[in-house]
Amino acid sequence: MSPDVLTYVLIGLGSALLIGAVALLVVRLRRREARNQIRSLAGRRAELSAALHATQEAMDSLAQADEEHLAEFAHDTGSEERQTFSEIAVRMRIVTSELINRPVRQALRPVSSELAGAATMLAEDVAAIGDGDGPALLAAVDELDMSAMLSKLHAADDMLLKLCERYGANVDEIYGGGLYI
């Protein structure tokens, strides 16, 4: 084999190895980006779960309250439960905005949309409580549909778990698998 042919063969092999290494690097970086996006969605999911839990606790507190406490809740915008509902509404609007505006991979969009839908639903429902007064306020509490929000959360959980398996993401790394408040 002539030295010129050997040189061209070595250049070709080197180029192929370089192209293969770059392609492998690109694939690994894209998978890492996907795992980071999944972790971010899992963090938003944990926030939503904590907000639903806080909403349920406030509702339980009202269910066990005496008439005096209910009257305070119905007429005093500074009552503990109304403040809780107001803070949840504000936080869920922020979470919704983050979920809607943050670019994610095509495969992650259904999870993001499901979480955004649940966060929007919770924000609107608890905001209606904060904006109400008197009997209308108590009616708004009774109309809270926690099961619909939980259904959306569980649907997002199922999708998130499938994506974790697909991309090798470990969402237990987020808050040790739970949200500590």
TIRO-2110 file (N, C-alpha, C; in Angstrom, 1 decimal):
// TIRO-2110
0.9, -1.2, 0.0, N, 1, A
0.0, 0.0, 0.0, CA, 1, A
0.9, 1.2, 0.0, C, 1, A
0.5, 2.2, -0.8, N, 2, A
1.4, 3.4, -0.9, CA, 2, A
1.1, 4.3, 0.3, C, 2, A
2.1, 5.1, 0.6, N, 3, A
2.0, 6.0, 1.7, CA, 3, A
0.8, 7.0, 1.6, C, 3, A
0.5, 7.4, 0.3, N, 4, A
-0.6, 8.3, 0.1, CA, 4, A
-2.0, 7.7, 0.5, C, 4, A
-2.1, 6.5, 0.1, N, 5, A
-3.4, 5.7, 0.4, CA, 5, A
-3.5, 5.5, 1.9, C, 5, A
-2.4, 5.1, 2.5, N, 6, A
-2.4, 4.9, 4.0, CA, 6, A
-2.8, 6.2, 4.7, C, 6, A
-2.3, 7.3, 4.2, N, 7, A
-2.6, 8.6, 4.8, CA, 7, A
-4.1, 8.9, 4.7, C, 7, A
-4.6, 8.7, 3.5, N, 8, A
-6.0, 9.0, 3.3, CA, 8, A
-6.9, 8.0, 4.2, C, 8, A
-6.5, 6.8, 4.3, N, 9, A
-7.3, 5.8, 5.1, CA, 9, A
-7.2, 6.3, 6.6, C, 9, A
-6.1, 6.7, 7.1, N, 10, A
-6.0, 7.2, 8.4, CA, 10, A
-6.8, 8.4, 8.7, C, 10, A
-6.7, 9.3, 7.7, N, 11, A
-7.6, 10.6, 7.8, CA, 11, A
-9.0, 10.2, 7.8, C, 11, A
-9.4, 9.3, 7.0, N, 12, A
-10.9, 8.8, 7.0, CA, 12, A
-11.3, 8.2, 8.3, C, 12, A
-10.4, 7.3, 8.8, N, 13, A
-10.7, 6.7, 10.1, CA, 13, A
-10.8, 7.7, 11.2, C, 13, A
-9.8, 8.6, 11.2, N, 14, A
-9.8, 9.7, 12.3, CA, 14, A
-11.1, 10.5, 12.2, C, 14, A
-11.5, 10.9, 11.0, N, 15, A
-12.7, 11.7, 10.8, CA, 15, A
-13.9, 10.9, 11.2, C, 15, A
-14.0, 9.6, 10.9, N, 16, A
-15.1, 8.8, 11.3, CA, 16, A
-15.2, 8.8, 12.8, C, 16, A
-14.0, 8.6, 13.5, N, 17, A
-14.0, 8.5, 15.0, CA, 17, A
-14.4, 9.9, 15.6, C, 17, A
-13.9, 10.9, 15.0, N, 18, A
-14.3, 12.3, 15.5, CA, 18, A
-15.8, 12.5, 15.3, C, 18, A
-16.3, 12.2, 14.2, N, 19, A
-17.8, 12.4, 13.9, CA, 19, A
-18.6, 11.5, 14.9, C, 19, A
-18.2, 10.3, 15.1, N, 20, A
-18.8, 9.4, 16.0, CA, 20, A
-18.8, 9.9, 17.4, C, 20, A
-17.6, 10.5, 17.9, N, 21, A
-17.5, 11.0, 19.2, CA, 21, A
-18.4, 12.3, 19.4, C, 21, A
-18.4, 13.1, 18.4, N, 22, A
-19.3, 14.3, 18.4, CA, 22, A
-20.8, 13.9, 18.5, C, 22, A
-21.1, 12.9, 17.7, N, 23, A
-22.5, 12.4, 17.7, CA, 23, A
-22.9, 11.9, 19.0, C, 23, A
-22.0, 11.1, 19.6, N, 24, A
-22.3, 10.5, 20.9, CA, 24, A
-22.4, 11.6, 22.0, C, 24, A
-21.5, 12.6, 21.9, N, 25, A
-21.6, 13.7, 22.8, CA, 25, A
-22.9, 14.5, 22.7, C, 25, A
-23.4, 14.7, 21.5, N, 26, A
-24.7, 15.4, 21.3, CA, 26, A
-25.8, 14.6, 21.9, C, 26, A
-25.8, 13.3, 21.6, N, 27, A
-26.9, 12.4, 22.2, CA, 27, A
-26.9, 12.4, 23.7, C, 27, A
-25.7, 12.3, 24.3, N, 28, A
-25.6, 12.4, 25.7, CA, 28, A
-26.1, 13.7, 26.3, C, 28, A
-25.7, 14.8, 25.7, N, 29, A
-26.1, 16.1, 26.1, CA, 29, A
-27.6, 16.3, 26.0, C, 29, A
-28.2, 15.8, 25.0, N, 30, A
-29.7, 15.9, 24.8, CA, 30, A
-30.4, 15.1, 25.8, C, 30, A
-29.9, 13.9, 26.2, N, 31, A
-30.5, 13.1, 27.2, CA, 31, A
-30.3, 13.8, 28.6, C, 31, A
-29.2, 14.4, 28.8, N, 32, A
-29.0, 15.1, 30.1, CA, 32, A
-30.0, 16.3, 30.2, C, 32, A
-30.2, 17.0, 29.1, N, 33, A
-31.1, 18.1, 29.1, CA, 33, A
-32.5, 17.6, 29.3, C, 33, A
-32.9, 16.4, 28.8, N, 34, A
-34.2, 15.9, 29.0, CA, 34, A
-34.4, 15.5, 30.5, C, 34, A
-33.3, 14.9, 31.0, N, 35, A
-33.4, 14.5, 32.5, CA, 35, A
-33.6, 15.7, 33.3, C, 35, A
-32.8, 16.8, 33.0, N, 36, A
-33.0, 18.0, 33.8, CA, 36, A
-34.4, 18.6, 33.7, C, 36, A
-35.0, 18.5, 32.5, N, 37, A
-36.3, 19.0, 32.3, CA, 37, A
-37.3, 18.2, 33.1, C, 37, A
-37.1, 16.9, 33.1, N, 38, A
-38.0, 16.0, 33.8, CA, 38, A
-37.9, 16.3, 35.3, C, 38, A
-36.7, 16.5, 35.8, N, 39, A
-36.5, 16.9, 37.2, CA, 39, A
-37.2, 18.2, 37.5, C, 39, A
-37.1, 19.2, 36.6, N, 40, A
-37.8, 20.4, 36.8, CA, 40, A
-39.3, 20.2, 36.9, C, 40, A
-39.8, 19.4, 36.0, N, 41, A
-41.3, 19.1, 36.0, CA, 41, A
-41.7, 18.4, 37.3, C, 41, A
-40.8, 17.5, 37.8, N, 42, A
-41.1, 16.8, 39.0, CA, 42, A
-41.1, 17.8, 40.2, C, 42, A
-40.3, 18.8, 40.1, N, 43, A
-40.3, 19.8, 41.1, CA, 43, A
-41.6, 20.6, 41.1, C, 43, A
-42.1, 21.0, 39.9, N, 44, A
-43.4, 21.6, 39.8, CA, 44, A
-44.5, 20.7, 40.3, C, 44, A
-44.4, 19.4, 40.0, N, 45, A
-45.3, 18.5, 40.5, CA, 45, A
-45.4, 18.4, 42.0, C, 45, A
-44.2, 18.5, 42.6, N, 46, A
-44.1, 18.4, 44.1, CA, 46, A
-44.7, 19.7, 44.7, C, 46, A
-44.5, 20.9, 44.0, N, 47, A
-45.2, 22.1, 44.5, CA, 47, A
-46.7, 22.0, 44.4, C, 47, A
-47.2, 21.4, 43.3, N, 48, A
-48.6, 21.3, 43.1, CA, 48, A
-49.2, 20.3, 44.2, C, 48, A
-48.5, 19.3, 44.4, N, 49, A
-48.9, 18.3, 45.4, CA, 49, A
-49.0, 18.9, 46.8, C, 49, A
-48.0, 19.7, 47.1, N, 50, A
-48.0, 20.4, 48.4, CA, 50, A
-49.1, 21.4, 48.5, C, 50, A
-49.4, 22.1, 47.4, N, 51, A
-50.5, 23.1, 47.4, CA, 51, A
-51.8, 22.4, 47.6, C, 51, A
-52.0, 21.2, 46.9, N, 52, A
-53.2, 20.5, 47.1, CA, 52, A
-53.4, 20.0, 48.5, C, 52, A
-52.3, 19.5, 49.1, N, 53, A
-52.3, 19.1, 50.5, CA, 53, A
-52.7, 20.2, 51.4, C, 53, A
-52.1, 21.4, 51.2, N, 54, A
-52.4, 22.6, 52.0, CA, 54, A
-53.9, 23.0, 51.9, C, 54, A
-54.4, 22.9, 50.6, N, 55, A
-55.8, 23.2, 50.4, CA, 55, A
-56.7, 22.3, 51.1, C, 55, A
-56.4, 21.0, 51.1, N, 56, A
-57.2, 20.0, 51.8, CA, 56, A
-57.1, 20.2, 53.3, C, 56, A
-56.0, 20.5, 53.8, N, 57, A
-55.9, 20.8, 55.3, CA, 57, A
-56.7, 22.0, 55.6, C, 57, A
-56.7, 23.1, 54.8, N, 58, A
-57.5, 24.2, 55.1, CA, 58, A
-59.0, 23.9, 55.0, C, 58, A
-59.4, 23.1, 54.1, N, 59, A
-60.8, 22.6, 54.0, CA, 59, A
-61.2, 21.8, 55.2, C, 59, A
-60.3, 20.9, 55.6, N, 60, A
-60.6, 20.1, 56.7, CA, 60, A
-60.7, 20.9, 58.0, C, 60, A
-59.9, 21.9, 58.1, N, 61, A
-60.0, 22.8, 59.3, CA, 61, A
-61.3, 23.5, 59.3, C, 61, A
-61.8, 24.0, 58.1, N, 62, A
-63.1, 24.6, 58.0, CA, 62, A
-64.2, 23.7, 58.3, C, 62, A
-64.1, 22.4, 57.9, N, 63, A
-65.1, 21.4, 58.1, CA, 63, A
-65.3, 21.1, 59.6, C, 63, A
-64.2, 21.3, 60.4, N, 64, A
-64.3, 21.0, 61.8, CA, 64, A
-64.5, 22.3, 62.6, C, 64, A
-64.6, 23.4, 62.0, N, 65, A
-64.7, 24.7, 62.7, CA, 65, A
-66.1, 24.9, 63.2, C, 65, A
-66.1, 25.7, 64.3, N, 66, A
-67.4, 26.0, 64.9, CA, 66, A
-68.0, 27.3, 64.1, C, 66, A
-69.2, 27.7, 64.5, N, 67, A
-69.9, 28.7, 63.8, CA, 67, A
-69.1, 30.0, 63.9, C, 67, A
-68.5, 30.3, 65.0, N, 68, A
-67.8, 31.6, 65.2, CA, 68, A
-66.6, 31.6, 64.2, C, 68, A
-65.9, 30.5, 64.2, N, 69, A
-64.7, 30.5, 63.3, CA, 69, A
-65.1, 30.6, 61.8, C, 69, A
-66.3, 29.9, 61.4, N, 70, A
-66.8, 30.0, 60.1, CA, 70, A
-67.2, 31.5, 59.7, C, 70, A
-67.8, 32.1, 60.7, N, 71, A
-68.2, 33.5, 60.5, CA, 71, A
-67.0, 34.4, 60.3, C, 71, A
-65.9, 34.2, 61.1, N, 72, A
-64.7, 34.9, 60.9, CA, 72, A
-64.1, 34.7, 59.5, C, 72, A
-64.1, 33.4, 59.1, N, 73, A
-63.6, 33.1, 57.8, CA, 73, A
-64.4, 33.7, 56.7, C, 73, A
-65.7, 33.8, 56.9, N, 74, A
-66.6, 34.3, 55.8, CA, 74, A
-66.4, 35.8, 55.7, C, 74, A
-66.1, 36.5, 56.7, N, 75, A
-66.1, 38.0, 56.7, CA, 75, A
-64.8, 38.6, 56.9, C, 75, A
-63.8, 37.9, 57.4, N, 76, A
-62.4, 38.5, 57.6, CA, 76, A
-61.4, 38.0, 56.6, C, 76, A
-61.0, 39.0, 55.8, N, 77, A
-60.0, 38.6, 54.7, CA, 77, A
-58.7, 38.2, 55.3, C, 77, A
-58.5, 38.5, 56.6, N, 78, A
-57.2, 38.2, 57.2, CA, 78, A
-57.2, 36.8, 58.0, C, 78, A
-58.3, 36.1, 57.8, N, 79, A
-58.4, 34.8, 58.5, CA, 79, A
-57.3, 33.8, 58.0, C, 79, A
-56.8, 32.9, 58.8, N, 80, A
-55.7, 32.0, 58.4, CA, 80, A
-56.1, 31.2, 57.2, C, 80, A
-57.2, 30.7, 57.1, N, 81, A
-57.6, 29.9, 55.9, CA, 81, A
-57.7, 30.7, 54.7, C, 81, A
-58.2, 31.9, 54.8, N, 82, A
-58.3, 32.8, 53.6, CA, 82, A
-56.9, 33.2, 53.1, C, 82, A
-56.0, 33.4, 54.1, N, 83, A
-54.6, 33.8, 53.7, CA, 83, A
-54.0, 32.6, 53.0, C, 83, A
-54.3, 31.4, 53.5, N, 84, A
-53.7, 30.1, 52.9, CA, 84, A
-54.2, 30.0, 51.5, C, 84, A
-55.5, 30.2, 51.3, N, 85, A
-56.1, 30.1, 49.9, CA, 85, A
-55.5, 31.1, 49.0, C, 85, A
-55.3, 32.3, 49.5, N, 86, A
-54.8, 33.4, 48.7, CA, 86, A
-53.3, 33.1, 48.3, C, 86, A
-52.5, 32.6, 49.2, N, 87, A
-51.1, 32.3, 48.9, CA, 87, A
-51.0, 31.1, 47.9, C, 87, A
-51.9, 30.2, 48.1, N, 88, A
-51.9, 29.0, 47.2, CA, 88, A
-52.3, 29.5, 45.8, C, 88, A
-53.3, 30.4, 45.7, N, 89, A
-53.7, 30.9, 44.3, CA, 89, A
-52.5, 31.7, 43.7, C, 89, A
-51.8, 32.5, 44.4, N, 90, A
-50.7, 33.2, 43.8, CA, 90, A
-49.6, 32.3, 43.4, C, 90, A
-49.2, 31.3, 44.3, N, 91, A
-48.2, 30.4, 43.9, CA, 91, A
-48.5, 29.5, 42.7, C, 91, A
-49.8, 29.1, 42.7, N, 92, A
-50.2, 28.2, 41.5, CA, 92, A
-50.2, 29.0, 40.2, C, 92, A
-50.5, 30.3, 40.3, N, 93, A
-50.4, 31.1, 39.1, CA, 93, A
-49.0, 31.2, 38.6, C, 93, A
-48.1, 31.3, 39.5, N, 94, A
-46.6, 31.3, 39.1, CA, 94, A
-46.2, 30.0, 38.5, C, 94, A
-46.6, 28.9, 39.2, N, 95, A
-46.3, 27.6, 38.6, CA, 95, A
-46.9, 27.4, 37.3, C, 95, A
-48.1, 27.8, 37.1, N, 96, A
-48.8, 27.7, 35.7, CA, 96, A
-48.0, 28.4, 34.7, C, 96, A
-47.6, 29.7, 35.0, N, 97, A
-46.8, 30.5, 34.1, CA, 97, A
-45.5, 29.8, 33.8, C, 97, A
-44.8, 29.3, 34.8, N, 98, A
-43.6, 28.6, 34.5, CA, 98, A
-43.8, 27.4, 33.6, C, 98, A
-44.8, 26.6, 33.9, N, 99, A
-45.1, 25.4, 33.0, CA, 99, A
-45.4, 25.8, 31.6, C, 99, A
-46.2, 26.8, 31.4, N, 100, A
-46.6, 27.2, 30.1, CA, 100, A
-45.5, 27.8, 29.3, C, 100, A
-44.7, 28.7, 30.0, N, 101, A
-43.7, 29.5, 29.2, CA, 101, A
-42.3, 28.8, 29.1, C, 101, A
-42.0, 27.8, 29.9, N, 102, A
-40.7, 27.2, 29.8, CA, 102, A
-40.7, 26.2, 28.7, C, 102, A
-39.7, 26.3, 27.8, N, 103, A
-39.6, 25.4, 26.7, CA, 103, A
-39.2, 24.0, 27.2, C, 103, A
-39.9, 23.0, 26.7, N, 104, A
-39.6, 21.6, 27.0, CA, 104, A
-39.6, 20.8, 25.7, C, 104, A
-39.0, 19.6, 25.8, N, 105, A
-39.0, 18.7, 24.7, CA, 105, A
-40.4, 18.4, 24.3, C, 105, A
-40.6, 18.0, 23.1, N, 106, A
-41.9, 17.6, 22.6, CA, 106, A
-42.5, 16.4, 23.4, C, 106, A
-41.7, 15.5, 23.8, N, 107, A
-42.1, 14.3, 24.6, CA, 107, A
-42.6, 14.7, 26.0, C, 107, A
-42.1, 15.9, 26.5, N, 108, A
-42.5, 16.3, 27.9, CA, 108, A
-43.7, 17.3, 27.9, C, 108, A
-44.1, 17.7, 26.8, N, 109, A
-45.2, 18.7, 26.7, CA, 109, A
-46.5, 18.2, 27.3, C, 109, A
-46.9, 16.9, 27.1, N, 110, A
-48.2, 16.4, 27.7, CA, 110, A
-48.1, 16.5, 29.3, C, 110, A
-47.0, 16.2, 29.8, N, 111, A
-46.8, 16.2, 31.3, CA, 111, A
-46.9, 17.7, 31.8, C, 111, A
-46.2, 18.6, 31.1, N, 112, A
-46.2, 20.0, 31.4, CA, 112, A
-47.6, 20.5, 31.3, C, 112, A
-48.4, 20.2, 30.2, N, 113, A
-49.7, 20.6, 30.0, CA, 113, A
-50.7, 20.1, 31.1, C, 113, A
-50.5, 18.9, 31.5, N, 114, A
-51.4, 18.3, 32.5, CA, 114, A
-51.1, 19.0, 33.9, C, 114, A
-49.9, 19.2, 34.2, N, 115, A
-49.5, 19.9, 35.5, CA, 115, A
-50.0, 21.4, 35.4, C, 115, A
-49.9, 22.0, 34.3, N, 116, A
-50.3, 23.4, 34.1, CA, 116, A
-51.9, 23.4, 34.3, C, 116, A
-52.6, 22.5, 33.7, N, 117, A
-54.0, 22.4, 33.9, CA, 117, A
-54.4, 22.3, 35.3, C, 117, A
-53.8, 21.4, 36.0, N, 118, A
-54.1, 21.2, 37.5, CA, 118, A
-53.8, 22.4, 38.3, C, 118, A
-52.6, 23.1, 38.0, N, 119, A
-52.3, 24.3, 38.7, CA, 119, A
-53.2, 25.4, 38.4, C, 119, A
-53.6, 25.5, 37.2, N, 120, A
-54.6, 26.6, 36.8, CA, 120, A
-55.9, 26.4, 37.5, C, 120, A
-56.4, 25.1, 37.5, N, 121, A
-57.7, 24.8, 38.1, CA, 121, A
-57.6, 25.1, 39.6, C, 121, A
-56.5, 24.7, 40.3, N, 122, A
-56.4, 25.0, 41.7, CA, 122, A
-56.3, 26.5, 41.9, C, 122, A
-55.6, 27.2, 41.1, N, 123, A
-55.4, 28.7, 41.3, CA, 123, A
-56.8, 29.4, 41.2, C, 123, A
-57.5, 29.0, 40.1, N, 124, A
-58.8, 29.6, 39.9, CA, 124, A
-59.8, 29.3, 41.0, C, 124, A
-59.8, 28.1, 41.4, N, 125, A
-60.8, 27.7, 42.5, CA, 125, A
-60.5, 28.3, 43.8, C, 125, A
-59.2, 28.3, 44.2, N, 126, A
-58.9, 28.9, 45.5, CA, 126, A
-59.0, 30.5, 45.5, C, 126, A
-58.7, 31.0, 44.3, N, 127, A
-58.8, 32.5, 44.1, CA, 127, A
-60.3, 32.9, 44.3, C, 127, A
-61.2, 32.1, 43.8, N, 128, A
-62.6, 32.4, 44.0, CA, 128, A
-63.0, 32.4, 45.4, C, 128, A
-62.4, 31.6, 46.2, N, 129, A
-62.6, 31.6, 47.7, CA, 129, A
-62.1, 32.9, 48.3, C, 129, A
-60.9, 33.3, 47.9, N, 130, A
-60.3, 34.5, 48.4, CA, 130, A
-61.1, 35.7, 48.0, C, 130, A
-61.7, 35.7, 46.9, N, 131, A
-62.5, 36.9, 46.4, CA, 131, A
-63.9, 36.9, 46.9, C, 131, A
-64.4, 35.8, 47.4, N, 132, A
-65.8, 35.8, 47.9, CA, 132, A
-66.0, 36.4, 49.3, C, 132, A
-67.2, 36.5, 49.7, N, 133, A
-67.6, 37.0, 51.0, CA, 133, A
-68.9, 36.4, 51.4, C, 133, A
-69.0, 36.2, 52.7, N, 134, A
-70.2, 35.6, 53.3, CA, 134, A
-70.5, 34.3, 52.8, C, 134, A
-71.8, 34.0, 52.6, N, 135, A
-72.3, 32.7, 52.2, CA, 135, A
-71.7, 32.2, 50.8, C, 135, A
-71.5, 33.2, 49.9, N, 136, A
-70.9, 32.8, 48.6, CA, 136, A
-69.5, 32.2, 48.8, C, 136, A
-68.8, 32.7, 49.8, N, 137, A
-67.4, 32.2, 50.1, CA, 137, A
-67.5, 30.8, 50.6, C, 137, A
-68.4, 30.5, 51.5, N, 138, A
-68.6, 29.1, 52.0, CA, 138, A
-69.0, 28.2, 50.9, C, 138, A
-69.9, 28.7, 50.0, N, 139, A
-70.3, 27.9, 48.8, CA, 139, A
-69.1, 27.6, 47.9, C, 139, A
-68.2, 28.6, 47.7, N, 140, A
-67.0, 28.3, 46.9, CA, 140, A
-66.1, 27.3, 47.5, C, 140, A
-66.1, 27.2, 48.8, N, 141, A
-65.3, 26.1, 49.5, CA, 141, A
-65.9, 24.8, 49.2, C, 141, A
-67.2, 24.7, 49.3, N, 142, A
-68.0, 23.5, 49.1, CA, 142, A
-67.8, 23.0, 47.6, C, 142, A
-67.6, 23.9, 46.7, N, 143, A
-67.6, 23.6, 45.3, CA, 143, A
-66.2, 23.2, 44.8, C, 143, A
-65.2, 23.3, 45.7, N, 144, A
-63.8, 22.9, 45.3, CA, 144, A
-63.8, 21.4, 44.9, C, 144, A
-63.3, 21.1, 43.7, N, 145, A
-63.3, 19.8, 43.2, CA, 145, A
-61.9, 19.2, 43.3, C, 145, A
-61.6, 18.7, 44.5, N, 146, A
-60.2, 18.2, 44.7, CA, 146, A
-60.0, 16.9, 43.8, C, 146, A
-61.0, 16.2, 43.6, N, 147, A
-60.8, 14.9, 42.8, CA, 147, A
-60.4, 15.2, 41.4, C, 147, A
-60.9, 16.2, 40.8, N, 148, A
-60.5, 16.6, 39.4, CA, 148, A
-59.0, 17.0, 39.4, C, 148, A
-58.6, 17.8, 40.3, N, 149, A
-57.2, 18.2, 40.4, CA, 149, A
-56.3, 17.0, 40.7, C, 149, A
-56.7, 16.1, 41.6, N, 150, A
-55.9, 14.9, 41.9, CA, 150, A
-55.9, 14.0, 40.7, C, 150, A
-56.9, 13.9, 40.0, N, 151, A
-56.9, 13.1, 38.7, CA, 151, A
-55.9, 13.6, 37.7, C, 151, A
-55.8, 14.9, 37.6, N, 152, A
-54.8, 15.5, 36.7, CA, 152, A
-53.4, 15.2, 37.2, C, 152, A
-53.3, 15.3, 38.5, N, 153, A
-51.9, 15.1, 39.1, CA, 153, A
-51.5, 13.7, 38.9, C, 153, A
-52.4, 12.7, 39.1, N, 154, A
-52.1, 11.3, 38.9, CA, 154, A
-51.8, 11.0, 37.5, C, 154, A
-52.5, 11.6, 36.5, N, 155, A
-52.2, 11.4, 35.1, CA, 155, A
-50.8, 11.9, 34.8, C, 155, A
-50.5, 13.1, 35.3, N, 156, A
-49.1, 13.6, 35.1, CA, 156, A
-48.1, 12.7, 35.8, C, 156, A
-48.4, 12.1, 36.9, N, 157, A
-47.5, 11.2, 37.6, CA, 157, A
-47.2, 10.0, 36.7, C, 157, A
-48.2, 9.4, 36.1, N, 158, A
-48.1, 8.3, 35.2, CA, 158, A
-47.2, 8.6, 34.0, C, 158, A
-47.4, 9.8, 33.4, N, 159, A
-46.6, 10.2, 32.3, CA, 159, A
-45.2, 10.4, 32.7, C, 159, A
-45.0, 11.1, 33.9, N, 160, A
-43.7, 11.4, 34.4, CA, 160, A
-42.9, 10.1, 34.6, C, 160, A
-43.5, 9.1, 35.2, N, 161, A
-42.8, 7.9, 35.5, CA, 161, A
-42.3, 7.2, 34.2, C, 161, A
-43.2, 7.2, 33.2, N, 162, A
-42.8, 6.6, 31.9, CA, 162, A
-41.6, 7.4, 31.3, C, 162, A
-41.6, 8.7, 31.4, N, 163, A
-40.5, 9.5, 30.9, CA, 163, A
-39.2, 9.2, 31.7, C, 163, A
-39.4, 9.1, 33.0, N, 164, A
-38.2, 8.8, 33.8, CA, 164, A
-37.5, 7.5, 33.3, C, 164, A
-38.3, 6.5, 33.1, N, 165, A
-37.8, 5.2, 32.6, CA, 165, A
-37.1, 5.4, 31.2, C, 165, A
-37.8, 6.1, 30.4, N, 166, A
-37.3, 6.3, 29.0, CA, 166, A
-35.9, 7.1, 29.0, C, 166, A
-35.8, 8.1, 29.8, N, 167, A
-34.6, 8.9, 29.8, CA, 167, A
-33.6, 8.6, 30.9, C, 167, A
-34.0, 7.7, 31.8, N, 168, A
-33.1, 7.3, 32.9, CA, 168, A
-33.0, 8.4, 34.0, C, 168, A
-34.0, 9.1, 34.2, N, 169, A
-34.1, 10.2, 35.2, CA, 169, A
-34.5, 9.6, 36.5, C, 169, A
-34.0, 10.2, 37.6, N, 170, A
-34.4, 9.7, 38.9, CA, 170, A
-35.0, 10.9, 39.6, C, 170, A
-36.3, 10.9, 39.7, N, 171, A
-37.0, 12.1, 40.3, CA, 171, A
-36.9, 12.0, 41.9, C, 171, A
-36.5, 10.9, 42.4, N, 172, A
-36.3, 10.8, 43.9, CA, 172, A
-35.2, 11.7, 44.4, C, 172, A
-34.3, 12.1, 43.4, N, 173, A
-33.3, 13.1, 43.8, CA, 173, A
-33.9, 14.4, 44.2, C, 173, A
-35.1, 14.7, 43.8, N, 174, A
-35.7, 16.0, 44.1, CA, 174, A
-36.3, 15.9, 45.4, C, 174, A
-35.8, 16.7, 46.4, N, 175, A
-36.3, 16.7, 47.7, CA, 175, A
-36.3, 15.4, 48.4, C, 175, A
-35.4, 14.5, 48.0, N, 176, A
-35.4, 13.2, 48.6, CA, 176, A
-36.6, 12.4, 48.3, C, 176, A
-37.3, 12.7, 47.2, N, 177, A
-38.5, 11.9, 46.8, CA, 177, A
-39.8, 12.6, 47.4, C, 177, A
-39.7, 13.6, 48.1, N, 178, A
-40.9, 14.3, 48.7, CA, 178, A
-40.6, 15.8, 48.9, C, 178, A
-41.6, 16.5, 49.1, N, 179, A
-41.4, 18.0, 49.3, CA, 179, A
-41.5, 18.2, 50.8, C, 179, A
-40.5, 18.8, 51.4, N, 180, A
-40.4, 19.1, 52.8, CA, 180, A
-40.8, 20.6, 53.0, C, 180, A
-41.9, 20.7, 53.8, N, 181, A
-42.4, 22.1, 54.1, CA, 181, A
-42.2, 22.3, 55.6, C, 181, A
END
